[in-house]
Amino acid sequence: MQINRHFLEVADSYLFSTIAHKVNQYTAANPDKRVIRLGIGDVTRPLAPAVIDALHAAVDDMSKAETFHGYGPEQGYDFLKQSLQDYYASHGVKLDLEEIFVSDGAKSDVGNILDIFGADNLVLVPDPVYPVYVDTNVMAGRKVQYMNATEENGFLPLPDETVDADIIYLCSPNNPTGAVYTKEQLQKWVDYANEREAVILFDAAYECFITDPTLPRSIFEIPGAKTCAIEFCSFSKTAGFTGTRCGYTVVPKALVREDSSLNKMWLRRQTTKFNGVPYIVQKGAAAVFTPEGLPQIKDTIQYYLDNAKIIAQAMDELGIWYTGGTNSPYIWLKCPGNMKSWDFFDLLLEQANVVGTPGAGFGQNGEGFFRLTAFGNRENTQEAVERIKALLK
């Protein structure tokens, strides 16, 4: 018996587990302190009323033989896929139902999609980066190369013509930096991938926070993307499904490599290894796109965007450089006084009782930077900002 020794090459602890451990130690030693968490990107607003109504109705369906649902299609029910098809069409992207795959979240699919790719592919990821992109490839034994996302390029790296990548990870709006690619910038990536027959894995989990109509919400708004890209998205941040779990992946039929359809390969993978998202959850997800659901969802998204504005305004007052804060729920700030990321984490925790995420946890280029999220409630966000301003002024 042999283990997969590549697992020994990943970090011993996931970034957010390390943060939780440090916070738990501090709160245990200081039970009188009220800690406000602006670190992990979990949502706090309840599910929209239209979603709750749909979930209740779906539970009732399961109580009667004539409307009971057992195993569903592994790639998702048509009623949800049609809602997603219409949603994409609303921002100019035409998809076939067979190109949409419903899942239990973007994080799962971002890792699972690697099943259809060979182990010898060169993987290109930005630095700083969402750790899942790196860890899942290291676990599979792939070589990972980094592209520099820096203050100088606004944390939006563009293709390096000297690098021949096979699999390229892009995330826009970006986690952790909050930076958003323009259509012109994404066009450069699409052209680069098509020239090399590479595949872009595009994480659009935060597309719903884009309010600037000139910015792309899907990579498939870019000409040529359907022959080189796979897109991942989720209801987690769009509609607060972090505890309900539902997402979707788009694999275009036009995406072919080595004379093989990646759409068919992903379908084969899912029908073998995945049993589908529960009917009840999919009914709740479909309600997001109804005439009742959409305004309710937009109100929640605006709530988080207003939180982001509050944090961004505080950074402006303090004269701290940052990206994000608009078109994104994240604020990626430069640590004051050239502090190291974890030192700034400790300072905020111990002196302001506020928790954020050290940029160093996202890669080498994240050192000296720090992420705050807008997913808290309004009162906590406002109080955290006042604490930070009082500390840093």
C-alpha positions as CSV (number, residue, x, y, z in Angstrom):
1,M,0.0,0.0,0.0
2,Q,1.3,3.4,-0.9
3,I,-0.1,6.8,-0.1
4,N,-0.3,9.8,-2.4
5,R,2.9,11.4,-1.2
6,H,2.0,14.7,-2.9
7,F,-0.3,15.4,0.0
8,L,2.8,15.7,2.1
9,E,3.9,18.6,-0.1
10,V,1.0,20.9,0.8
11,A,1.0,23.1,3.9
12,D,0.2,21.4,7.2
13,S,-2.7,23.7,7.9
14,Y,-5.2,25.5,5.7
15,L,-4.9,29.3,6.1
16,F,-8.3,29.8,7.6
17,S,-7.8,27.0,10.1
18,T,-4.6,28.7,11.3
19,I,-6.6,32.0,11.7
20,A,-9.3,30.2,13.6
21,H,-6.8,28.6,15.9
22,K,-5.1,32.0,16.7
23,V,-8.5,33.7,17.3
24,N,-9.7,30.9,19.6
25,Q,-6.5,31.1,21.6
26,Y,-6.9,34.8,22.0
27,T,-10.6,34.7,23.0
28,A,-10.0,31.9,25.5
29,A,-7.4,34.0,27.2
30,N,-9.5,37.2,26.9
31,P,-13.1,36.2,27.5
32,D,-14.1,39.8,28.2
33,K,-13.1,41.0,24.7
34,R,-15.7,41.2,21.9
35,V,-13.9,40.2,18.7
36,I,-15.3,41.3,15.4
37,R,-14.5,39.0,12.4
38,L,-13.9,40.6,9.0
39,G,-11.7,37.7,7.9
40,I,-13.2,34.7,6.3
41,G,-15.6,35.4,3.4
42,D,-18.7,33.9,4.9
43,V,-22.0,35.7,4.6
44,T,-24.2,36.9,7.4
45,R,-27.5,37.9,5.8
46,P,-30.4,35.4,5.8
47,L,-31.7,33.7,2.7
48,A,-34.1,35.8,0.6
49,P,-37.8,35.3,1.3
50,A,-38.4,34.0,-2.2
51,V,-35.7,31.4,-1.6
52,I,-37.2,30.4,1.8
53,D,-40.6,30.0,0.2
54,A,-39.3,27.8,-2.5
55,L,-37.4,25.7,0.0
56,H,-40.5,25.2,2.0
57,A,-42.5,24.3,-1.1
58,A,-39.9,21.8,-2.1
59,V,-40.0,20.2,1.3
60,D,-43.7,19.8,0.9
61,D,-43.1,18.2,-2.5
62,M,-41.0,15.5,-0.7
63,S,-43.9,14.6,1.6
64,K,-46.2,13.4,-1.2
65,A,-45.7,10.4,-3.4
66,E,-46.8,12.2,-6.6
67,T,-44.3,15.1,-6.1
68,F,-41.5,13.2,-4.3
69,H,-38.0,13.3,-5.9
70,G,-35.3,10.7,-5.5
71,Y,-32.1,10.7,-7.5
72,G,-32.0,13.6,-9.8
73,P,-29.8,14.2,-12.9
74,E,-26.2,14.5,-11.8
75,Q,-25.7,17.6,-14.0
76,G,-28.8,19.4,-12.4
77,Y,-32.5,19.7,-13.0
78,D,-33.6,21.5,-16.2
79,F,-35.7,24.0,-14.2
80,L,-32.5,25.4,-12.5
81,K,-30.3,25.1,-15.6
82,Q,-32.9,27.1,-17.6
83,S,-32.9,29.8,-14.9
84,L,-29.1,30.0,-15.2
85,Q,-29.3,30.0,-19.0
86,D,-31.6,33.1,-18.8
87,Y,-29.3,34.7,-16.3
88,Y,-26.3,34.4,-18.6
89,A,-28.5,35.7,-21.5
90,S,-29.3,38.8,-19.4
91,H,-25.6,39.9,-19.7
92,G,-25.2,38.8,-23.3
93,V,-24.0,35.2,-23.0
94,K,-25.8,32.4,-24.9
95,L,-25.4,28.9,-23.5
96,D,-26.9,25.5,-24.3
97,L,-28.4,23.7,-21.3
98,E,-25.9,20.9,-21.8
99,E,-23.1,23.3,-21.2
100,I,-24.4,24.1,-17.6
101,F,-23.5,21.7,-14.7
102,V,-25.1,22.2,-11.3
103,S,-22.8,21.4,-8.3
104,D,-22.5,21.8,-4.6
105,G,-20.3,24.8,-4.9
106,A,-17.5,26.4,-6.9
107,K,-14.8,25.2,-4.5
108,S,-15.6,21.6,-5.2
109,D,-15.7,21.9,-9.0
110,V,-12.5,24.0,-9.1
111,G,-10.7,21.0,-7.5
112,N,-12.7,18.2,-9.2
113,I,-12.3,19.6,-12.7
114,L,-8.6,18.5,-12.6
115,D,-9.8,14.9,-13.0
116,I,-10.1,15.5,-16.8
117,F,-6.6,16.9,-17.2
118,G,-3.3,15.1,-17.4
119,A,-0.8,15.3,-14.5
120,D,2.0,16.7,-16.7
121,N,0.3,20.0,-17.5
122,L,2.0,23.2,-16.4
123,V,-0.4,25.1,-14.1
124,L,-0.2,28.9,-14.0
125,V,-1.7,30.7,-11.0
126,P,-1.6,34.3,-9.8
127,D,0.3,35.2,-6.6
128,P,-1.4,36.1,-4.3
129,V,-3.9,33.3,-4.9
130,Y,-6.9,31.5,-3.4
131,P,-5.1,28.5,-1.8
132,V,-7.4,25.9,-3.3
133,Y,-6.0,26.5,-6.8
134,V,-2.5,25.6,-5.6
135,D,-3.2,22.9,-3.1
136,T,-5.5,20.8,-5.4
137,N,-2.8,20.7,-8.1
138,V,0.0,20.0,-5.7
139,M,-2.0,17.1,-4.4
140,A,-2.2,15.7,-7.9
141,G,1.5,16.2,-8.5
142,R,1.3,19.0,-11.1
143,K,4.0,21.6,-11.6
144,V,2.7,25.0,-10.5
145,Q,4.2,28.3,-11.8
146,Y,3.3,31.7,-10.5
147,M,2.5,34.9,-12.2
148,N,3.2,38.1,-10.3
149,A,0.2,40.1,-9.1
150,T,1.6,43.2,-7.5
151,E,0.8,46.7,-6.4
152,E,2.4,47.9,-9.7
153,N,0.0,46.0,-11.9
154,G,-3.0,46.6,-9.7
155,F,-2.9,42.9,-8.8
156,L,-4.1,42.0,-12.3
157,P,-1.3,40.2,-14.1
158,L,-1.4,39.8,-17.9
159,P,0.1,37.0,-20.0
160,D,3.8,36.5,-20.2
161,E,4.6,35.4,-23.8
162,T,7.7,33.5,-22.6
163,V,5.6,31.1,-20.5
164,D,3.8,28.2,-22.1
165,A,1.1,27.3,-19.6
166,D,-1.5,24.6,-20.1
167,I,-3.9,25.3,-17.3
168,I,-4.5,29.0,-16.2
169,Y,-6.4,30.1,-13.1
170,L,-8.1,33.5,-13.2
171,C,-10.5,34.9,-10.6
172,S,-12.4,38.2,-11.3
173,P,-13.5,39.9,-9.1
174,N,-10.4,38.5,-7.5
175,N,-10.2,36.7,-4.2
176,P,-8.2,37.9,-2.2
177,T,-7.4,41.3,-3.8
178,G,-10.8,42.5,-5.0
179,A,-9.3,43.6,-8.3
180,V,-11.4,43.2,-11.5
181,Y,-10.2,42.5,-15.0
182,T,-11.5,44.7,-17.8
183,K,-12.7,43.2,-21.1
184,E,-9.5,44.3,-22.8
185,Q,-7.4,42.6,-20.2
186,L,-9.4,39.3,-20.4
187,Q,-9.2,39.4,-24.2
188,K,-5.4,39.2,-23.9
189,W,-5.8,36.1,-21.7
190,V,-8.3,34.5,-24.1
191,D,-6.0,35.2,-27.1
192,Y,-3.0,33.8,-25.2
193,A,-4.9,30.6,-24.2
194,N,-6.2,30.0,-27.7
195,E,-2.8,30.5,-29.3
196,R,-1.3,27.8,-27.0
197,E,-4.3,25.5,-26.7
198,A,-4.3,26.1,-23.0
199,V,-7.4,26.1,-20.8
200,I,-8.5,29.0,-18.6
201,L,-10.2,28.0,-15.4
202,F,-12.2,31.1,-14.6
203,D,-13.6,31.6,-11.1
204,A,-16.6,34.0,-11.3
205,A,-17.8,33.4,-7.8
206,Y,-18.0,37.2,-7.1
207,E,-19.5,38.3,-10.4
208,C,-22.7,39.5,-8.8
209,F,-20.8,42.3,-7.0
210,I,-19.9,44.0,-10.3
211,T,-21.9,47.2,-10.7
212,D,-19.8,48.8,-13.5
213,P,-21.5,47.8,-16.7
214,T,-18.2,48.1,-18.6
215,L,-16.7,45.2,-16.6
216,P,-17.3,41.6,-17.7
217,R,-19.2,39.4,-15.3
218,S,-18.4,36.2,-17.3
219,I,-15.4,35.3,-19.4
220,F,-17.8,34.2,-22.1
221,E,-18.5,37.8,-22.8
222,I,-15.0,37.8,-24.4
223,P,-14.8,36.7,-28.0
224,G,-13.1,33.4,-28.4
225,A,-13.5,32.3,-24.7
226,K,-15.7,29.3,-25.6
227,T,-12.8,27.5,-27.2
228,C,-10.5,28.0,-24.3
229,A,-12.3,28.5,-21.0
230,I,-14.3,26.8,-18.2
231,E,-16.2,29.0,-15.8
232,F,-17.1,28.3,-12.2
233,C,-19.7,30.2,-10.1
234,S,-21.7,29.8,-7.0
235,F,-24.8,30.8,-5.1
236,S,-22.8,31.1,-1.9
237,K,-22.0,34.9,-2.3
238,T,-24.8,35.6,-4.8
239,A,-27.6,34.4,-2.6
240,G,-26.1,33.4,0.8
241,F,-25.9,29.7,0.1
242,T,-22.7,29.1,2.0
243,G,-24.7,26.9,4.4
244,T,-27.0,25.5,1.7
245,R,-24.4,24.6,-1.0
246,C,-25.1,25.1,-4.7
247,G,-23.0,26.2,-7.6
248,Y,-22.6,25.7,-11.3
249,T,-19.9,25.2,-13.9
250,V,-20.0,26.0,-17.6
251,V,-18.1,23.8,-20.0
252,P,-18.7,24.9,-23.6
253,K,-19.2,22.3,-26.3
254,A,-16.7,24.2,-28.4
255,L,-13.9,23.4,-25.9
256,V,-12.0,20.6,-27.5
257,R,-8.4,19.4,-26.7
258,E,-6.6,16.4,-28.2
259,D,-9.7,15.7,-30.3
260,S,-11.8,15.2,-27.2
261,S,-14.8,17.2,-25.9
262,L,-14.1,18.5,-22.4
263,N,-17.8,18.9,-22.0
264,K,-18.4,15.2,-22.6
265,M,-15.4,14.3,-20.3
266,W,-16.8,16.5,-17.5
267,L,-20.3,14.9,-18.0
268,R,-18.7,11.5,-17.7
269,R,-16.8,12.4,-14.6
270,Q,-19.9,13.9,-12.9
271,T,-22.1,11.0,-13.7
272,T,-19.5,8.6,-12.2
273,K,-18.4,10.6,-9.1
274,F,-21.2,13.0,-8.3
275,N,-24.8,12.2,-7.3
276,G,-26.2,15.7,-7.8
277,V,-27.4,18.6,-5.6
278,P,-30.6,17.9,-3.6
279,Y,-33.9,18.7,-5.3
280,I,-34.8,21.0,-2.3
281,V,-31.7,23.1,-2.7
282,Q,-32.0,23.4,-6.4
283,K,-35.6,24.7,-6.1
284,G,-34.3,27.3,-3.6
285,A,-31.5,28.2,-6.1
286,A,-34.0,28.6,-9.0
287,A,-36.0,31.1,-6.9
288,V,-33.0,33.4,-6.9
289,F,-33.8,34.3,-10.6
290,T,-37.6,34.8,-10.2
291,P,-39.2,38.3,-10.4
292,E,-39.6,38.1,-6.6
293,G,-36.1,36.7,-5.9
294,L,-33.9,39.0,-8.0
295,P,-34.8,42.3,-6.3
296,Q,-34.3,40.6,-2.9
297,I,-30.9,39.2,-3.8
298,K,-29.8,42.6,-5.2
299,D,-30.8,44.2,-1.9
300,T,-28.5,41.8,0.0
301,I,-25.6,42.3,-2.4
302,Q,-26.0,46.1,-2.1
303,Y,-25.9,45.7,1.7
304,Y,-22.5,44.0,1.4
305,L,-21.3,46.6,-1.1
306,D,-22.3,49.4,1.3
307,N,-20.2,47.6,4.0
308,A,-17.3,47.5,1.5
309,K,-17.7,51.3,0.9
310,I,-17.6,51.9,4.7
311,I,-14.3,50.0,4.9
312,A,-12.9,51.6,1.8
313,Q,-13.7,55.1,3.1
314,A,-11.8,54.4,6.3
315,M,-8.8,53.4,4.3
316,D,-9.0,56.6,2.3
317,E,-9.2,58.6,5.6
318,L,-6.1,56.7,6.9
319,G,-4.2,57.2,3.7
320,I,-3.8,53.5,3.2
321,W,-3.4,52.1,-0.3
322,Y,-5.9,49.3,-1.3
323,T,-7.7,47.6,-4.1
324,G,-11.3,46.3,-4.1
325,G,-14.0,48.0,-2.2
326,T,-16.0,48.6,-5.4
327,N,-17.3,45.8,-7.6
328,S,-16.1,43.5,-4.9
329,P,-16.8,42.5,-1.3
330,Y,-13.1,42.5,-0.5
331,I,-10.7,45.2,0.5
332,W,-7.0,44.4,-0.1
333,L,-4.9,46.9,1.8
334,K,-1.3,47.6,2.2
335,C,-0.2,47.1,5.8
336,P,0.7,50.5,7.4
337,G,4.3,51.2,8.3
338,N,5.6,48.3,6.1
339,M,4.4,45.8,8.7
340,K,4.4,42.1,7.9
341,S,1.0,40.6,7.3
342,W,0.9,38.3,10.3
343,D,2.3,41.1,12.5
344,F,-0.6,43.4,11.4
345,F,-3.0,40.5,12.0
346,D,-1.7,40.2,15.6
347,L,-1.9,44.0,16.1
348,L,-5.5,44.2,14.9
349,L,-6.6,41.2,17.0
350,E,-4.9,42.2,20.2
351,Q,-5.3,46.0,20.1
352,A,-8.6,46.5,18.1
353,N,-10.1,43.0,18.6
354,V,-10.7,42.8,14.8
355,V,-9.9,39.8,12.7
356,G,-8.8,40.0,9.1
357,T,-6.8,37.7,6.8
358,P,-3.0,38.1,6.4
359,G,-2.0,38.5,2.8
360,A,1.0,36.3,3.3
361,G,-1.4,33.4,3.6
362,F,-2.3,33.8,-0.1
363,G,1.3,33.7,-1.4
364,Q,4.6,35.4,-1.5
365,N,3.3,38.5,-3.1
366,G,0.7,38.8,-0.4
367,E,3.3,39.6,2.2
368,G,2.8,43.1,3.5
369,F,-0.9,43.2,2.5
370,F,-4.1,42.3,4.3
371,R,-7.7,41.4,3.4
372,L,-10.9,42.6,5.0
373,T,-14.3,41.4,3.9
374,A,-17.6,43.2,3.7
375,F,-19.7,40.1,4.7
376,G,-20.3,41.1,8.3
377,N,-23.4,42.9,9.6
378,R,-23.6,46.7,9.4
379,E,-23.2,47.4,13.1
380,N,-20.1,45.1,13.4
381,T,-18.6,46.6,10.2
382,Q,-19.0,50.1,11.4
383,E,-17.6,49.3,14.9
384,A,-14.7,47.4,13.4
385,V,-13.9,50.4,11.2
386,E,-14.0,52.8,14.1
387,R,-11.7,50.5,16.1
388,I,-9.2,50.3,13.2
389,K,-9.2,54.1,12.7
390,A,-8.7,54.7,16.4
391,L,-5.8,52.3,16.4
392,L,-4.0,53.5,13.3
393,K,-4.5,57.2,13.6
